[in-house]
Amino acid sequence: MTSALRYGAVFFDLYGTLVDIHTDEAAEGPWTALRCALYREGAEFATNEQLRTQFARERAKANATRAQREWFEPDLLSAYRGLFDACWIDGTPEQARAAAWTFRRASTAKLRLFPGVRELLERLHDESRTVILVSNAQACYTRPELELLGLDGLFDDIIISSDEGVRKPSYEIFRRALMHADVEPERALMVGNDENSDIFGAAACGIDAAYLHTDDNTGGATSPQAVVSLEGADYDGLLAYIHDADAAWARRESADDTKRNTARVAQAEA
């Protein structure tokens, strides 16, 4: 990490921050697609309602496998595997991932990058910053989507809540991001569109946060706790803020160096 940078590490939320997405898991289509996919693998459910009921049971089991602490996050891959077990089939992790991906694709009406995402991430890398994804998500959905969107190679690390067993705004998930980046909280910036998870969560950990207002369901037009609030996926505005912060940081570092040198000279002359 370059000491001249105010933010040597930038953490990003995914959905609503870098990716524009809309899903509808309550619709019949996704459950029909999942039921057909399971049937092809020998796991038969007579109706969508029967499948929904069994999935709810399997999800409850997945919840029970992890400590029920605050901001707990289950891993739904085990629920998909449990659908095979319910039909007396020893389903493999690969079969479970395929079933999960079938459901996710069928429930997704929109999945696209906001304009300028790749350019933003590449620019931050070119400036020698560590770029980490910190997402509240299910890895069985998100990792294939990252690959589909061409984002999987643009992060130095990927932290997904279902892998970690805890979700934002938990202190723990931000602490893990700081450890992965090997940076102190004051040298990291969290970028997100969810005021509670991204902005309040980061601020509680001593991490500055930039707020992107892309969705009225996840916060107001501005966030008082954010160091900068931007309308929409305004990556130019985000970069401008980061570069201004770098300049201010460099001026402060230079002033501190001058003070230290002056103090050393005065001490030597005393």
C-alpha positions in Angstrom: 0.0 0.0 0.0 1.4 3.4 -1.0 1.6 5.8 2.0 0.8 8.8 -0.2 -2.7 7.4 -0.6 -5.5 8.5 1.8 -7.3 5.3 1.0 -5.0 2.4 0.3 -7.9 0.0 0.3 -11.4 0.5 -1.1 -14.2 -2.0 -0.2 -17.2 -2.3 -2.5 -20.7 -3.6 -2.0 -22.0 -5.4 -5.1 -25.7 -5.3 -5.7 -27.0 -1.8 -6.1 -23.5 -0.4 -6.0 -21.7 -2.0 -8.9 -24.5 -4.2 -10.3 -28.0 -3.2 -11.2 -30.2 -6.3 -10.4 -33.9 -7.2 -10.0 -35.0 -10.6 -8.8 -38.4 -12.1 -7.9 -38.1 -15.3 -5.9 -41.8 -15.4 -5.2 -42.8 -15.9 -8.8 -43.8 -19.4 -10.0 -41.3 -19.5 -12.8 -38.2 -19.9 -10.7 -39.8 -22.7 -8.6 -40.9 -24.5 -11.8 -37.4 -24.2 -13.2 -35.9 -25.6 -10.0 -38.4 -28.4 -9.9 -37.7 -29.5 -13.5 -33.9 -29.3 -12.8 -34.2 -31.5 -9.7 -36.5 -33.9 -11.6 -33.8 -34.4 -14.3 -31.4 -35.4 -11.5 -33.9 -37.9 -10.0 -35.2 -35.7 -7.2 -39.0 -35.4 -7.7 -41.4 -33.0 -6.2 -45.0 -33.2 -7.3 -45.8 -29.5 -7.1 -44.1 -26.1 -6.6 -45.8 -25.8 -3.3 -44.3 -29.0 -2.1 -40.9 -27.9 -3.2 -41.3 -24.5 -1.5 -42.3 -26.2 1.7 -39.3 -28.6 1.6 -36.9 -25.8 0.8 -38.2 -23.8 3.8 -37.4 -26.9 6.0 -33.9 -27.2 4.5 -33.3 -23.5 5.0 -34.2 -23.8 8.6 -31.7 -26.7 8.9 -29.1 -24.5 7.3 -29.8 -21.8 9.8 -29.4 -24.3 12.7 -25.9 -25.3 11.5 -24.4 -22.0 12.5 -24.3 -20.0 15.7 -27.4 -17.7 15.9 -25.4 -14.6 16.7 -26.3 -11.1 15.7 -26.2 -10.5 11.9 -26.0 -14.3 11.3 -25.9 -15.4 7.6 -26.8 -19.0 6.5 -25.3 -20.7 3.5 -28.2 -21.8 1.3 -26.1 -24.3 -0.7 -26.7 -26.8 2.1 -30.5 -26.2 1.6 -30.3 -27.0 -2.1 -28.3 -30.2 -1.3 -30.9 -31.0 1.3 -33.6 -31.1 -1.5 -31.8 -34.1 -2.9 -31.5 -35.8 0.5 -35.3 -35.3 1.0 -35.7 -37.5 -2.1 -33.3 -40.1 -0.9 -30.6 -39.0 -3.3 -27.0 -38.3 -2.1 -26.7 -35.0 -4.0 -23.2 -33.8 -4.6 -22.0 -30.2 -4.0 -21.9 -29.7 -7.8 -25.5 -30.8 -8.2 -26.5 -28.4 -5.4 -24.6 -25.5 -7.0 -26.3 -26.3 -10.4 -29.7 -26.3 -8.7 -29.1 -23.0 -7.0 -27.9 -21.4 -10.2 -30.9 -22.7 -12.1 -33.2 -21.0 -9.5 -31.2 -17.8 -9.5 -31.2 -17.4 -13.2 -34.9 -18.1 -13.4 -35.7 -15.5 -10.7 -33.5 -12.8 -12.2 -35.2 -10.3 -14.4 -32.3 -7.8 -14.7 -28.6 -8.3 -14.1 -26.2 -5.7 -15.5 -23.2 -3.6 -14.6 -23.7 0.1 -14.0 -21.8 2.0 -16.7 -18.1 2.5 -15.9 -17.7 -0.3 -13.3 -14.7 -2.0 -15.0 -13.0 1.3 -15.7 -13.4 2.3 -12.0 -12.0 -0.9 -10.6 -9.1 -0.9 -13.1 -8.3 2.8 -12.3 -8.1 2.0 -8.6 -5.8 -0.9 -9.2 -3.6 1.3 -11.4 -3.3 3.7 -8.5 -2.0 0.8 -6.3 -5.1 0.5 -4.1 -6.3 -2.8 -2.8 -9.9 -3.4 -4.0 -12.1 -5.9 -2.1 -15.7 -6.9 -2.6 -17.7 -7.1 0.7 -21.1 -8.4 -0.2 -24.2 -9.5 1.7 -25.1 -12.4 -0.6 -25.2 -16.1 -1.2 -22.0 -17.4 -2.8 -23.9 -20.0 -4.8 -25.6 -17.1 -6.6 -22.9 -14.4 -6.5 -19.8 -16.2 -7.7 -21.4 -17.4 -11.0 -22.8 -13.9 -11.5 -19.3 -12.3 -10.9 -17.9 -14.6 -13.6 -20.9 -13.9 -15.9 -20.3 -10.1 -15.5 -16.6 -10.4 -15.9 -15.9 -9.0 -12.4 -14.3 -12.1 -10.9 -10.8 -11.0 -11.8 -11.1 -7.4 -10.8 -11.0 -7.8 -7.0 -8.0 -8.5 -4.9 -10.2 -10.5 -2.6 -13.9 -11.4 -2.4 -15.8 -11.6 0.9 -19.3 -12.9 0.7 -21.5 -13.1 3.8 -22.7 -16.7 3.3 -19.1 -17.8 3.3 -18.3 -15.8 6.4 -21.4 -16.8 8.4 -22.1 -13.1 9.2 -23.3 -10.1 7.2 -23.0 -6.4 7.1 -23.4 -4.2 9.2 -21.6 -6.6 11.6 -18.2 -5.4 12.9 -16.8 -8.8 12.2 -17.2 -8.8 8.4 -15.5 -5.4 8.2 -12.7 -6.5 10.5 -12.1 -9.5 8.1 -12.0 -7.1 5.2 -9.4 -5.0 7.0 -7.3 -8.1 7.7 -7.4 -9.2 4.1 -6.4 -5.7 2.9 -3.7 -5.4 5.7 -4.8 -1.9 6.4 -5.9 0.2 9.4 -9.5 1.4 9.5 -8.6 5.0 8.8 -6.9 4.0 5.5 -9.9 2.2 4.1 -13.1 3.4 2.3 -16.3 1.5 2.0 -18.5 2.2 -1.0 -22.1 1.1 -0.9 -25.8 2.0 -1.6 -27.3 0.5 1.6 -27.2 3.1 4.4 -27.7 0.6 7.2 -25.4 -2.2 6.0 -22.7 -0.3 4.2 -22.6 3.2 5.7 -23.6 2.7 9.4 -21.7 -0.6 9.5 -18.5 0.9 8.2 -18.7 4.0 10.3 -19.1 1.9 13.5 -15.8 0.3 12.7 -14.0 3.6 12.1 -14.0 3.1 8.3 -15.0 6.1 6.1 -17.9 5.3 3.8 -19.1 6.7 0.4 -22.8 6.5 -0.2 -24.3 6.0 -3.7 -28.0 6.7 -3.8 -29.2 4.2 -6.4 -32.3 2.8 -4.6 -34.9 4.6 -2.4 -35.4 1.3 -0.6 -32.0 1.3 0.9 -31.6 4.9 2.1 -32.5 8.5 1.5 -30.9 10.9 -1.0 -28.0 11.5 1.3 -26.4 9.7 4.3 -25.3 11.9 7.2 -22.7 9.4 8.3 -21.1 9.1 4.9 -18.0 11.2 4.0 -19.6 11.8 0.6 -23.1 11.2 -0.8 -23.5 10.8 -4.5 -26.6 10.5 -6.6 -26.7 7.3 -8.5 -23.7 5.2 -9.6 -21.6 8.4 -9.9 -18.1 6.8 -10.2 -16.6 10.1 -11.5 -17.7 11.8 -8.3 -16.4 8.9 -6.3 -13.0 9.1 -7.9 -12.9 12.9 -7.5 -13.6 12.6 -3.8 -10.8 9.9 -3.4 -8.3 12.0 -5.3 -9.2 15.1 -3.2 -8.7 13.0 -0.1 -5.3 11.9 -1.4 -4.2 15.5 -1.9 -5.4 16.5 1.6 -3.6 13.5 3.1 -0.4 14.3 1.2 -0.5 18.0 2.5 -1.0 16.7 6.1 1.8 14.2 5.8 4.1 16.9 4.4 3.2 19.3 7.2 3.8 16.6 9.8 7.2 15.9 8.2 8.1 19.5 8.4 7.1 19.7 12.1 9.2 16.6 12.9 12.2 17.9 11.1 11.9 21.3 12.8 11.7 19.5 16.2 14.8 17.4 15.4 16.8 20.5 14.4 15.7 22.3 17.6 16.6 19.3 19.7 20.0 19.0 18.1 20.8 22.7 18.6 19.7 22.6 22.3 
